[in-house]
């Protein structure tokens, strides 16, 4: 015979000739030589020495065991004393009911949505993260969610978590902010075959993400073409001179023409403008010559107008002087004063007739 001591934190399984007989808790026991005793620490997981189903037929043993069965499409989060210990995958696991407080959270990972009560910190833990996929949508974005290639829903900004499995998940992000579209280098012929290069800009934002992504391919390129065609339609309808006169109406026409088409793309157009109109070299030279000629004509007109006004003023002055002798003398003295301002010195003879000489110089006969 042999003696076996089972401590308070241990459990013993007794086998006779290889056949399971009973379970023993704390105490001292004697056994025959043909009996084998396996002692287990109940603070640690239990690994059955034989087929578990055989042992579970003993109700006394089954009552002191946690038996966790995990299917192929499942995982089980094992907690010990409130802390996540490990993730159990497909298989059967046994734990002793003891001072260690076990808890188990079962999750079906064959589906996409995480419906189990699992917090974000646990989902991002190193044990669970291999089974989770996450996608983020920025604050200025929205996204279209496709599951197995089919449209599911529109996602607002935020972080999304799904189980990682064989379900195909794809999202198409769309920037919902106002955006700038450059319509540059447009070579367009006017009605009278003058070639112009026009640079323009447009502002837009996505208003309906489902229309923009699901019903249209490359909505931004389609919008560019719509602006391009509207601009060409307007310019081709006028001659070069008419276009220069009506250039302020280009932007309103194009904007109104494109707005309705943009709505069909799920886009709201907020503005359009012409940055510059570039003329061909020969046309630019001709325009410069026309401008110079116009400015010269304007200058000649102004000069003739000033000459006419000056002549009229002199005529009026002459009439007044003719009628008023005193006015004549005042005018004469004014001119004498102007002449004197330009004379640096005066030489006179010393024959005593100084005043008479000055009178002869300054006063006409």
WOCOR-V795779 format. One record per run of one state. SS is the DSSP state (2 for helix, 1 for strand, 0 for the rest). FROM is the first residue (numbers start at 1). LEN is the number of residues. If there is no record, write none. Layout:
ss:SS from:FROM len:LEN
ss:SS from:FROM len:LEN
This chain:
ss:0 from:1 len:1
ss:1 from:2 len:5
ss:0 from:7 len:3
ss:1 from:10 len:7
ss:0 from:17 len:2
ss:1 from:19 len:6
ss:0 from:25 len:2
ss:1 from:27 len:5
ss:0 from:32 len:3
ss:1 from:35 len:7
ss:0 from:42 len:3
ss:1 from:45 len:2
ss:0 from:47 len:5
ss:2 from:52 len:5
ss:0 from:57 len:2
ss:2 from:59 len:5
ss:0 from:64 len:1
ss:1 from:65 len:6
ss:0 from:71 len:3
ss:1 from:74 len:7
ss:0 from:81 len:2
ss:1 from:83 len:6
ss:0 from:89 len:2
ss:1 from:91 len:6
ss:0 from:97 len:5
ss:1 from:102 len:7
ss:0 from:109 len:4
ss:1 from:113 len:1
ss:0 from:114 len:6
ss:2 from:120 len:4
ss:0 from:124 len:5
ss:2 from:129 len:3
ss:1 from:132 len:6
ss:0 from:138 len:3
ss:1 from:141 len:7
ss:0 from:148 len:2
ss:1 from:150 len:6
ss:0 from:156 len:2
ss:1 from:158 len:6
ss:0 from:164 len:5
ss:1 from:169 len:7
ss:0 from:176 len:3
ss:1 from:179 len:11
ss:0 from:190 len:5
ss:1 from:195 len:12
ss:0 from:207 len:2
ss:2 from:209 len:6
ss:0 from:215 len:4
ss:2 from:219 len:18
ss:0 from:237 len:3
ss:2 from:240 len:6
ss:0 from:246 len:1
ss:2 from:247 len:18
ss:0 from:265 len:2
ss:1 from:267 len:13
ss:0 from:280 len:1
ss:2 from:281 len:43
ss:0 from:324 len:1
ss:2 from:325 len:17
ss:0 from:342 len:12
ss:2 from:354 len:9
ss:0 from:363 len:3
